[in-house]
Amino acid sequence: MKTTLMIKGMSCEHCAAHVKEALEAIAGVSSVQVSLTEKNAMVEHGDLVAPEALKAAVNEAGYEAA
């Protein structure tokens, strides 16, 4: 599955890397691409990964996911 999250609060490449690390830490996530210019993250994951879990990981990292 693919999920695209809009992310608020990223202002630099370090922020984007922090978001990527948070999402990659979730079991079942196979690929993460974070775009600072588009303010989003595209996540490829297994069927058992809920979008709410992805959003929670971003929120816990200090950013706002929608």
N, CA, C and O atoms as a Tripos MOL2 file, in Angstrom:
@<TRIPOS>MOLECULE
protein
  264   263    66     0     0
PROTEIN
NO_CHARGES

@<TRIPOS>ATOM
      1 N           0.8370   -1.1780    0.0000 N.3       1 MET1
      2 CA          0.0000    0.0000    0.0000 C.3       1 MET1
      3 C           0.8800    1.2390    0.0000 C.2       1 MET1
      4 O           2.0330    1.2000    0.4310 O.2       1 MET1
      5 N           0.3220    2.3360   -0.4890 N.am      2 LYS2
      6 CA          1.0080    3.6210   -0.4580 C.3       2 LYS2
      7 C           0.1080    4.6270    0.2510 C.2       2 LYS2
      8 O          -1.0950    4.6990    0.0030 O.2       2 LYS2
      9 N           0.7190    5.3900    1.1280 N.am      3 THR3
     10 CA          0.0040    6.4500    1.8320 C.3       3 THR3
     11 C           0.8120    7.7340    1.6960 C.2       3 THR3
     12 O           2.0280    7.7310    1.8880 O.2       3 THR3
     13 N           0.1420    8.8240    1.3680 N.am      4 THR4
     14 CA          0.7960   10.1270    1.3120 C.3       4 THR4
     15 C           0.2770   10.9610    2.4730 C.2       4 THR4
     16 O          -0.9290   11.1300    2.6510 O.2       4 THR4
     17 N           1.2150   11.4760    3.2570 N.am      5 LEU5
     18 CA          0.8730   12.3210    4.3970 C.3       5 LEU5
     19 C           1.3220   13.7490    4.1160 C.2       5 LEU5
     20 O           2.4440   13.9680    3.6610 O.2       5 LEU5
     21 N           0.4700   14.7040    4.3800 N.am      6 MET6
     22 CA          0.8680   16.1040    4.3480 C.3       6 MET6
     23 C           1.4490   16.4180    5.7220 C.2       6 MET6
     24 O           0.8750   16.0410    6.7440 O.2       6 MET6
     25 N           2.5860   17.1090    5.7460 N.am      7 ILE7
     26 CA          3.2780   17.3390    7.0040 C.3       7 ILE7
     27 C           3.5480   18.8240    7.2010 C.2       7 ILE7
     28 O           4.1220   19.4860    6.3360 O.2       7 ILE7
     29 N           3.1270   19.3310    8.3490 N.am      8 LYS8
     30 CA          3.3730   20.7190    8.7140 C.3       8 LYS8
     31 C           4.5060   20.7740    9.7310 C.2       8 LYS8
     32 O           4.6340   19.8940   10.5810 O.2       8 LYS8
     33 N           5.3230   21.8160    9.6330 N.am      9 GLY9
     34 CA          6.3630   22.0310   10.6250 C.3       9 GLY9
     35 C           7.7690   21.7380   10.1450 C.2       9 GLY9
     36 O           8.7300   22.0220   10.8600 O.2       9 GLY9
     37 N           7.9190   21.1740    8.9470 N.am     10 MET10
     38 CA          9.2660   20.9220    8.4260 C.3      10 MET10
     39 C           9.8140   22.2120    7.8210 C.2      10 MET10
     40 O           9.1460   22.8630    7.0180 O.2      10 MET10
     41 N          11.0450   22.5770    8.2150 N.am     11 SER11
     42 CA         11.6160   23.8140    7.6870 C.3      11 SER11
     43 C          13.0010   23.6150    7.0660 C.2      11 SER11
     44 O          13.5450   24.5410    6.4640 O.2      11 SER11
     45 N          13.5780   22.4110    7.2060 N.am     12 CYS12
     46 CA         14.9150   22.1690    6.6660 C.3      12 CYS12
     47 C          15.0860   20.6830    6.3560 C.2      12 CYS12
     48 O          14.2200   19.8670    6.6700 O.2      12 CYS12
     49 N          16.2130   20.3490    5.7390 N.am     13 GLU13
     50 CA         16.4880   18.9530    5.3930 C.3      13 GLU13
     51 C          16.6210   18.0850    6.6420 C.2      13 GLU13
     52 O          16.2940   16.8980    6.6110 O.2      13 GLU13
     53 N          17.0970   18.6670    7.7370 N.am     14 HIS14
     54 CA         17.1890   17.9130    8.9880 C.3      14 HIS14
     55 C          15.7940   17.5000    9.4520 C.2      14 HIS14
     56 O          15.6040   16.3790    9.9240 O.2      14 HIS14
     57 N          14.8230   18.3950    9.3210 N.am     15 CYS15
     58 CA         13.4340   18.0750    9.6800 C.3      15 CYS15
     59 C          12.9270   16.9160    8.8300 C.2      15 CYS15
     60 O          12.3150   15.9790    9.3440 O.2      15 CYS15
     61 N          13.1850   16.9850    7.5310 N.am     16 ALA16
     62 CA         12.7370   15.9310    6.6200 C.3      16 ALA16
     63 C          13.3830   14.5940    6.9920 C.2      16 ALA16
     64 O          12.7250   13.5540    6.9520 O.2      16 ALA16
     65 N          14.6560   14.6190    7.3490 N.am     17 ALA17
     66 CA         15.3460   13.3940    7.7490 C.3      17 ALA17
     67 C          14.7570   12.8350    9.0420 C.2      17 ALA17
     68 O          14.6370   11.6200    9.1960 O.2      17 ALA17
     69 N          14.3940   13.7120    9.9620 N.am     18 HIS18
     70 CA         13.7950   13.2890   11.2240 C.3      18 HIS18
     71 C          12.4530   12.6030   10.9780 C.2      18 HIS18
     72 O          12.1620   11.5750   11.5900 O.2      18 HIS18
     73 N          11.6430   13.1580   10.0980 N.am     19 VAL19
     74 CA         10.3530   12.5660    9.7380 C.3      19 VAL19
     75 C          10.5780   11.1990    9.0720 C.2      19 VAL19
     76 O           9.8830   10.2320    9.3830 O.2      19 VAL19
     77 N          11.5420   11.1310    8.1660 N.am     20 LYS20
     78 CA         11.8340    9.8700    7.4690 C.3      20 LYS20
     79 C          12.2370    8.7920    8.4670 C.2      20 LYS20
     80 O          11.7560    7.6620    8.3820 O.2      20 LYS20
     81 N          13.1060    9.1240    9.4050 N.am     21 GLU21
     82 CA         13.5470    8.1590   10.4140 C.3      21 GLU21
     83 C          12.3700    7.6650   11.2560 C.2      21 GLU21
     84 O          12.2640    6.4750   11.5510 O.2      21 GLU21
     85 N          11.4930    8.5860   11.6380 N.am     22 ALA22
     86 CA         10.3380    8.2100   12.4640 C.3      22 ALA22
     87 C           9.4320    7.2320   11.7230 C.2      22 ALA22
     88 O           8.9360    6.2720   12.3130 O.2      22 ALA22
     89 N           9.2160    7.4720   10.4420 N.am     23 LEU23
     90 CA          8.3440    6.6010    9.6590 C.3      23 LEU23
     91 C           9.0030    5.2570    9.3620 C.2      23 LEU23
     92 O           8.3370    4.2220    9.3790 O.2      23 LEU23
     93 N          10.3010    5.2690    9.0910 N.am     24 GLU24
     94 CA         11.0100    4.0170    8.7890 C.3      24 GLU24
     95 C          11.0850    3.0990   10.0090 C.2      24 GLU24
     96 O          11.2750    1.8910    9.8650 O.2      24 GLU24
     97 N          10.9390    3.6590   11.1930 N.am     25 ALA25
     98 CA         11.0120    2.8660   12.4230 C.3      25 ALA25
     99 C           9.7620    2.0140   12.6420 C.2      25 ALA25
    100 O           9.7620    1.1380   13.5070 O.2      25 ALA25
    101 N           8.7100    2.2540   11.8840 N.am     26 ILE26
    102 CA          7.4670    1.5020   12.0400 C.3      26 ILE26
    103 C           7.5890    0.1540   11.3290 C.2      26 ILE26
    104 O           7.9480    0.0900   10.1540 O.2      26 ILE26
    105 N           7.2860   -0.9130   12.0560 N.am     27 ALA27
    106 CA          7.3160   -2.2520   11.4660 C.3      27 ALA27
    107 C           6.3090   -2.3230   10.3230 C.2      27 ALA27
    108 O           5.1590   -1.9120   10.4740 O.2      27 ALA27
    109 N           6.7470   -2.8440    9.1830 N.am     28 GLY28
    110 CA          5.8700   -2.9770    8.0280 C.3      28 GLY28
    111 C           6.0650   -1.8960    6.9880 C.2      28 GLY28
    112 O           5.5330   -1.9970    5.8820 O.2      28 GLY28
    113 N           6.8300   -0.8500    7.3270 N.am     29 VAL29
    114 CA          7.1160    0.2140    6.3670 C.3      29 VAL29
    115 C           8.3170   -0.2150    5.5320 C.2      29 VAL29
    116 O           9.3670   -0.5630    6.0730 O.2      29 VAL29
    117 N           8.1560   -0.1890    4.2060 N.am     30 SER30
    118 CA          9.2330   -0.6490    3.3290 C.3      30 SER30
    119 C           9.9810    0.4890    2.6450 C.2      30 SER30
    120 O          11.1380    0.3200    2.2580 O.2      30 SER30
    121 N           9.3330    1.6530    2.4900 N.am     31 SER31
    122 CA          9.9790    2.7620    1.7970 C.3      31 SER31
    123 C           9.3490    4.0810    2.2390 C.2      31 SER31
    124 O           8.1360    4.1710    2.4320 O.2      31 SER31
    125 N          10.1990    5.1080    2.3960 N.am     32 VAL32
    126 CA          9.7130    6.4430    2.7640 C.3      32 VAL32
    127 C          10.4400    7.4680    1.9150 C.2      32 VAL32
    128 O          11.6670    7.4490    1.8170 O.2      32 VAL32
    129 N           9.6760    8.3670    1.2970 N.am     33 GLN33
    130 CA         10.2410    9.4990    0.5700 C.3      33 GLN33
    131 C           9.6110   10.7540    1.1390 C.2      33 GLN33
    132 O           8.3910   10.9130    1.1100 O.2      33 GLN33
    133 N          10.4480   11.6520    1.6590 N.am     34 VAL34
    134 CA          9.9630   12.8880    2.2570 C.3      34 VAL34
    135 C          10.3870   14.0440    1.3650 C.2      34 VAL34
    136 O          11.5480   14.1470    0.9710 O.2      34 VAL34
    137 N           9.4260   14.9190    1.0490 N.am     35 SER35
    138 CA          9.7040   16.0970    0.2340 C.3      35 SER35
    139 C           9.5080   17.3490    1.0760 C.2      35 SER35
    140 O           8.4050   17.6480    1.5330 O.2      35 SER35
    141 N          10.6100   18.0760    1.2700 N.am     36 LEU36
    142 CA         10.5380   19.3260    2.0200 C.3      36 LEU36
    143 C           9.7600   20.3760    1.2330 C.2      36 LEU36
    144 O           8.9750   21.1240    1.8150 O.2      36 LEU36
    145 N           9.9670   20.4430   -0.0930 N.am     37 THR37
    146 CA          9.2880   21.4460   -0.9140 C.3      37 THR37
    147 C           7.7930   21.1780   -1.0310 C.2      37 THR37
    148 O           6.9880   22.1090   -1.0470 O.2      37 THR37
    149 N           7.4250   19.8950   -1.1140 N.am     38 GLU38
    150 CA          6.0060   19.5400   -1.2280 C.3      38 GLU38
    151 C           5.3360   19.4110    0.1460 C.2      38 GLU38
    152 O           4.1120   19.3260    0.2390 O.2      38 GLU38
    153 N           6.1380   19.3960    1.1960 N.am     39 LYS39
    154 CA          5.6400   19.2510    2.5710 C.3      39 LYS39
    155 C           4.8370   17.9620    2.7360 C.2      39 LYS39
    156 O           3.7570   17.9520    3.3280 O.2      39 LYS39
    157 N           5.4040   16.8540    2.1850 N.am     40 ASN40
    158 CA          4.6960   15.5810    2.3180 C.3      40 ASN40
    159 C           5.6660   14.4200    2.4780 C.2      40 ASN40
    160 O           6.8770   14.5610    2.3080 O.2      40 ASN40
    161 N           5.0980   13.2770    2.8060 N.am     41 ALA41
    162 CA          5.8490   12.0290    2.8740 C.3      41 ALA41
    163 C           5.0410   10.9630    2.1660 C.2      41 ALA41
    164 O           3.8450   10.8130    2.4150 O.2      41 ALA41
    165 N           5.6960   10.2200    1.2770 N.am     42 MET42
    166 CA          5.0560    9.1010    0.6030 C.3      42 MET42
    167 C           5.6210    7.8250    1.2230 C.2      42 MET42
    168 O           6.8290    7.5890    1.2030 O.2      42 MET42
    169 N           4.7310    7.0130    1.7700 N.am     43 VAL43
    170 CA          5.1390    5.8320    2.5290 C.3      43 VAL43
    171 C           4.5730    4.5800    1.8690 C.2      43 VAL43
    172 O           3.3690    4.4860    1.6280 O.2      43 VAL43
    173 N           5.4440    3.6240    1.5810 N.am     44 GLU44
    174 CA          5.0110    2.3090    1.1120 C.3      44 GLU44
    175 C           5.0610    1.3800    2.3110 C.2      44 GLU44
    176 O           6.0530    1.3290    3.0380 O.2      44 GLU44
    177 N           3.9640    0.6420    2.5040 N.am     45 HIS45
    178 CA          3.8700   -0.2040    3.6920 C.3      45 HIS45
    179 C           2.9490   -1.3780    3.4610 C.2      45 HIS45
    180 O           2.1890   -1.4210    2.4930 O.2      45 HIS45
    181 N           3.0340   -2.3280    4.3690 N.am     46 GLY46
    182 CA          2.1690   -3.4960    4.3140 C.3      46 GLY46
    183 C           0.7420   -3.1570    4.7190 C.2      46 GLY46
    184 O           0.4660   -2.0860    5.2590 O.2      46 GLY46
    185 N          -0.1540   -4.0950    4.4450 N.am     47 ASP47
    186 CA         -1.5750   -3.8870    4.7140 C.3      47 ASP47
    187 C          -1.8910   -3.7190    6.1970 C.2      47 ASP47
    188 O          -2.9140   -3.1270    6.5430 O.2      47 ASP47
    189 N          -1.0400   -4.2230    7.0690 N.am     48 LEU48
    190 CA         -1.3160   -4.1680    8.5010 C.3      48 LEU48
    191 C          -0.9250   -2.8360    9.1410 C.2      48 LEU48
    192 O          -1.2180   -2.6080   10.3140 O.2      48 LEU48
    193 N          -0.2670   -1.9550    8.3840 N.am     49 VAL49
    194 CA          0.1290   -0.6530    8.9210 C.3      49 VAL49
    195 C          -1.0230    0.3300    8.7150 C.2      49 VAL49
    196 O          -1.4130    0.6200    7.5840 O.2      49 VAL49
    197 N          -1.5550    0.8340    9.8190 N.am     50 ALA50
    198 CA         -2.6760    1.7800    9.7470 C.3      50 ALA50
    199 C          -2.1570    3.1970    9.4980 C.2      50 ALA50
    200 O          -1.1260    3.5820   10.0510 O.2      50 ALA50
    201 N          -2.8600    3.9750    8.6700 N.am     51 PRO51
    202 CA         -2.4650    5.3670    8.4590 C.3      51 PRO51
    203 C          -2.3710    6.1550    9.7750 C.2      51 PRO51
    204 O          -1.5680    7.0800    9.8970 O.2      51 PRO51
    205 N          -3.1940    5.7790   10.7450 N.am     52 GLU52
    206 CA         -3.1550    6.4650   12.0400 C.3      52 GLU52
    207 C          -1.8070    6.2480   12.7250 C.2      52 GLU52
    208 O          -1.3220    7.1370   13.4240 O.2      52 GLU52
    209 N          -1.1980    5.0780   12.5350 N.am     53 ALA53
    210 CA          0.1160    4.7910   13.1190 C.3      53 ALA53
    211 C           1.1870    5.6650   12.4640 C.2      53 ALA53
    212 O           2.1100    6.1300   13.1330 O.2      53 ALA53
    213 N           1.0610    5.8820   11.1700 N.am     54 LEU54
    214 CA          2.0080    6.7420   10.4640 C.3      54 LEU54
    215 C           1.8930    8.1760   10.9670 C.2      54 LEU54
    216 O           2.8990    8.8320   11.2350 O.2      54 LEU54
    217 N           0.6670    8.6540   11.0920 N.am     55 LYS55
    218 CA          0.4420   10.0090   11.5880 C.3      55 LYS55
    219 C           0.9520   10.1690   13.0100 C.2      55 LYS55
    220 O           1.5450   11.1940   13.3480 O.2      55 LYS55
    221 N           0.7270    9.1660   13.8390 N.am     56 ALA56
    222 CA          1.1780    9.2220   15.2340 C.3      56 ALA56
    223 C           2.6930    9.3090   15.3050 C.2      56 ALA56
    224 O           3.2220   10.0510   16.1320 O.2      56 ALA56
    225 N           3.4060    8.5710   14.4610 N.am     57 ALA57
    226 CA          4.8670    8.6070   14.4620 C.3      57 ALA57
    227 C           5.3820    9.9880   14.0890 C.2      57 ALA57
    228 O           6.3400   10.4810   14.6860 O.2      57 ALA57
    229 N           4.7490   10.6110   13.1040 N.am     58 VAL58
    230 CA          5.1480   11.9630   12.6970 C.3      58 VAL58
    231 C           4.8610   12.9580   13.8240 C.2      58 VAL58
    232 O           5.6890   13.8160   14.1310 O.2      58 VAL58
    233 N           3.6990   12.8350   14.4260 N.am     59 ASN59
    234 CA          3.3330   13.7300   15.5250 C.3      59 ASN59
    235 C           4.2790   13.5850   16.7010 C.2      59 ASN59
    236 O           4.6720   14.5780   17.3140 O.2      59 ASN59
    237 N           4.6490   12.3450   17.0210 N.am     60 GLU60
    238 CA          5.5840   12.0920   18.1280 C.3      60 GLU60
    239 C           6.9650   12.6570   17.8290 C.2      60 GLU60
    240 O           7.7100   12.9930   18.7490 O.2      60 GLU60
    241 N           7.3130   12.7640   16.5450 N.am     61 ALA61
    242 CA          8.6020   13.3370   16.1510 C.3      61 ALA61
    243 C           8.5930   14.8540   16.2230 C.2      61 ALA61
    244 O           9.6310   15.4900   16.0390 O.2      61 ALA61
    245 N           7.4240   15.4450   16.4910 N.am     62 GLY62
    246 CA          7.3470   16.8980   16.6640 C.3      62 GLY62
    247 C           6.7820   17.6630   15.4850 C.2      62 GLY62
    248 O           6.9040   18.8860   15.4200 O.2      62 GLY62
    249 N           6.1670   16.9580   14.5590 N.am     63 TYR63
    250 CA          5.5780   17.5900   13.3720 C.3      63 TYR63
    251 C           4.0960   17.2450   13.3280 C.2      63 TYR63
    252 O           3.6230   16.4210   14.1120 O.2      63 TYR63
    253 N           3.3670   17.8730   12.4140 N.am     64 GLU64
    254 CA          1.9230   17.6310   12.3330 C.3      64 GLU64
    255 C           1.5890   16.9690   11.0060 C.2      64 GLU64
    256 O           1.8270   17.5370    9.9410 O.2      64 GLU64
    257 N           1.0360   15.7650   11.0800 N.am     65 ALA65
    258 CA          0.6830   15.0060    9.8820 C.3      65 ALA65
    259 C          -0.8200   15.0120    9.6620 C.2      65 ALA65
    260 O          -1.6100   14.9260   10.6030 O.2      65 ALA65
    261 N          -1.1940   15.1170    8.3880 N.am     66 ALA66
    262 CA         -2.6170   15.0760    8.0290 C.3      66 ALA66
    263 C          -2.7970   14.1600    6.8330 C.2      66 ALA66
    264 O          -3.9190   13.9760    6.3590 O.2      66 ALA66
@<TRIPOS>BOND
     1     1     2 1
     2     2     3 1
     3     3     4 2
     4     3     5 am
     5     5     6 1
     6     6     7 1
     7     7     8 2
     8     7     9 am
     9     9    10 1
    10    10    11 1
    11    11    12 2
    12    11    13 am
    13    13    14 1
    14    14    15 1
    15    15    16 2
    16    15    17 am
    17    17    18 1
    18    18    19 1
    19    19    20 2
    20    19    21 am
    21    21    22 1
    22    22    23 1
    23    23    24 2
    24    23    25 am
    25    25    26 1
    26    26    27 1
    27    27    28 2
    28    27    29 am
    29    29    30 1
    30    30    31 1
    31    31    32 2
    32    31    33 am
    33    33    34 1
    34    34    35 1
    35    35    36 2
    36    35    37 am
    37    37    38 1
    38    38    39 1
    39    39    40 2
    40    39    41 am
    41    41    42 1
    42    42    43 1
    43    43    44 2
    44    43    45 am
    45    45    46 1
    46    46    47 1
    47    47    48 2
    48    47    49 am
    49    49    50 1
    50    50    51 1
    51    51    52 2
    52    51    53 am
    53    53    54 1
    54    54    55 1
    55    55    56 2
    56    55    57 am
    57    57    58 1
    58    58    59 1
    59    59    60 2
    60    59    61 am
    61    61    62 1
    62    62    63 1
    63    63    64 2
    64    63    65 am
    65    65    66 1
    66    66    67 1
    67    67    68 2
    68    67    69 am
    69    69    70 1
    70    70    71 1
    71    71    72 2
    72    71    73 am
    73    73    74 1
    74    74    75 1
    75    75    76 2
    76    75    77 am
    77    77    78 1
    78    78    79 1
    79    79    80 2
    80    79    81 am
    81    81    82 1
    82    82    83 1
    83    83    84 2
    84    83    85 am
    85    85    86 1
    86    86    87 1
    87    87    88 2
    88    87    89 am
    89    89    90 1
    90    90    91 1
    91    91    92 2
    92    91    93 am
    93    93    94 1
    94    94    95 1
    95    95    96 2
    96    95    97 am
    97    97    98 1
    98    98    99 1
    99    99   100 2
   100    99   101 am
   101   101   102 1
   102   102   103 1
   103   103   104 2
   104   103   105 am
   105   105   106 1
   106   106   107 1
   107   107   108 2
   108   107   109 am
   109   109   110 1
   110   110   111 1
   111   111   112 2
   112   111   113 am
   113   113   114 1
   114   114   115 1
   115   115   116 2
   116   115   117 am
   117   117   118 1
   118   118   119 1
   119   119   120 2
   120   119   121 am
   121   121   122 1
   122   122   123 1
   123   123   124 2
   124   123   125 am
   125   125   126 1
   126   126   127 1
   127   127   128 2
   128   127   129 am
   129   129   130 1
   130   130   131 1
   131   131   132 2
   132   131   133 am
   133   133   134 1
   134   134   135 1
   135   135   136 2
   136   135   137 am
   137   137   138 1
   138   138   139 1
   139   139   140 2
   140   139   141 am
   141   141   142 1
   142   142   143 1
   143   143   144 2
   144   143   145 am
   145   145   146 1
   146   146   147 1
   147   147   148 2
   148   147   149 am
   149   149   150 1
   150   150   151 1
   151   151   152 2
   152   151   153 am
   153   153   154 1
   154   154   155 1
   155   155   156 2
   156   155   157 am
   157   157   158 1
   158   158   159 1
   159   159   160 2
   160   159   161 am
   161   161   162 1
   162   162   163 1
   163   163   164 2
   164   163   165 am
   165   165   166 1
   166   166   167 1
   167   167   168 2
   168   167   169 am
   169   169   170 1
   170   170   171 1
   171   171   172 2
   172   171   173 am
   173   173   174 1
   174   174   175 1
   175   175   176 2
   176   175   177 am
   177   177   178 1
   178   178   179 1
   179   179   180 2
   180   179   181 am
   181   181   182 1
   182   182   183 1
   183   183   184 2
   184   183   185 am
   185   185   186 1
   186   186   187 1
   187   187   188 2
   188   187   189 am
   189   189   190 1
   190   190   191 1
   191   191   192 2
   192   191   193 am
   193   193   194 1
   194   194   195 1
   195   195   196 2
   196   195   197 am
   197   197   198 1
   198   198   199 1
   199   199   200 2
   200   199   201 am
   201   201   202 1
   202   202   203 1
   203   203   204 2
   204   203   205 am
   205   205   206 1
   206   206   207 1
   207   207   208 2
   208   207   209 am
   209   209   210 1
   210   210   211 1
   211   211   212 2
   212   211   213 am
   213   213   214 1
   214   214   215 1
   215   215   216 2
   216   215   217 am
   217   217   218 1
   218   218   219 1
   219   219   220 2
   220   219   221 am
   221   221   222 1
   222   222   223 1
   223   223   224 2
   224   223   225 am
   225   225   226 1
   226   226   227 1
   227   227   228 2
   228   227   229 am
   229   229   230 1
   230   230   231 1
   231   231   232 2
   232   231   233 am
   233   233   234 1
   234   234   235 1
   235   235   236 2
   236   235   237 am
   237   237   238 1
   238   238   239 1
   239   239   240 2
   240   239   241 am
   241   241   242 1
   242   242   243 1
   243   243   244 2
   244   243   245 am
   245   245   246 1
   246   246   247 1
   247   247   248 2
   248   247   249 am
   249   249   250 1
   250   250   251 1
   251   251   252 2
   252   251   253 am
   253   253   254 1
   254   254   255 1
   255   255   256 2
   256   255   257 am
   257   257   258 1
   258   258   259 1
   259   259   260 2
   260   259   261 am
   261   261   262 1
   262   262   263 1
   263   263   264 2
@<TRIPOS>SUBSTRUCTURE
     1 MET1         2 RESIDUE 1 A MET
     2 LYS2         6 RESIDUE 1 A LYS
     3 THR3        10 RESIDUE 1 A THR
     4 THR4        14 RESIDUE 1 A THR
     5 LEU5        18 RESIDUE 1 A LEU
     6 MET6        22 RESIDUE 1 A MET
     7 ILE7        26 RESIDUE 1 A ILE
     8 LYS8        30 RESIDUE 1 A LYS
     9 GLY9        34 RESIDUE 1 A GLY
    10 MET10       38 RESIDUE 1 A MET
    11 SER11       42 RESIDUE 1 A SER
    12 CYS12       46 RESIDUE 1 A CYS
    13 GLU13       50 RESIDUE 1 A GLU
    14 HIS14       54 RESIDUE 1 A HIS
    15 CYS15       58 RESIDUE 1 A CYS
    16 ALA16       62 RESIDUE 1 A ALA
    17 ALA17       66 RESIDUE 1 A ALA
    18 HIS18       70 RESIDUE 1 A HIS
    19 VAL19       74 RESIDUE 1 A VAL
    20 LYS20       78 RESIDUE 1 A LYS
    21 GLU21       82 RESIDUE 1 A GLU
    22 ALA22       86 RESIDUE 1 A ALA
    23 LEU23       90 RESIDUE 1 A LEU
    24 GLU24       94 RESIDUE 1 A GLU
    25 ALA25       98 RESIDUE 1 A ALA
    26 ILE26      102 RESIDUE 1 A ILE
    27 ALA27      106 RESIDUE 1 A ALA
    28 GLY28      110 RESIDUE 1 A GLY
    29 VAL29      114 RESIDUE 1 A VAL
    30 SER30      118 RESIDUE 1 A SER
    31 SER31      122 RESIDUE 1 A SER
    32 VAL32      126 RESIDUE 1 A VAL
    33 GLN33      130 RESIDUE 1 A GLN
    34 VAL34      134 RESIDUE 1 A VAL
    35 SER35      138 RESIDUE 1 A SER
    36 LEU36      142 RESIDUE 1 A LEU
    37 THR37      146 RESIDUE 1 A THR
    38 GLU38      150 RESIDUE 1 A GLU
    39 LYS39      154 RESIDUE 1 A LYS
    40 ASN40      158 RESIDUE 1 A ASN
    41 ALA41      162 RESIDUE 1 A ALA
    42 MET42      166 RESIDUE 1 A MET
    43 VAL43      170 RESIDUE 1 A VAL
    44 GLU44      174 RESIDUE 1 A GLU
    45 HIS45      178 RESIDUE 1 A HIS
    46 GLY46      182 RESIDUE 1 A GLY
    47 ASP47      186 RESIDUE 1 A ASP
    48 LEU48      190 RESIDUE 1 A LEU
    49 VAL49      194 RESIDUE 1 A VAL
    50 ALA50      198 RESIDUE 1 A ALA
    51 PRO51      202 RESIDUE 1 A PRO
    52 GLU52      206 RESIDUE 1 A GLU
    53 ALA53      210 RESIDUE 1 A ALA
    54 LEU54      214 RESIDUE 1 A LEU
    55 LYS55      218 RESIDUE 1 A LYS
    56 ALA56      222 RESIDUE 1 A ALA
    57 ALA57      226 RESIDUE 1 A ALA
    58 VAL58      230 RESIDUE 1 A VAL
    59 ASN59      234 RESIDUE 1 A ASN
    60 GLU60      238 RESIDUE 1 A GLU
    61 ALA61      242 RESIDUE 1 A ALA
    62 GLY62      246 RESIDUE 1 A GLY
    63 TYR63      250 RESIDUE 1 A TYR
    64 GLU64      254 RESIDUE 1 A GLU
    65 ALA65      258 RESIDUE 1 A ALA
    66 ALA66      262 RESIDUE 1 A ALA
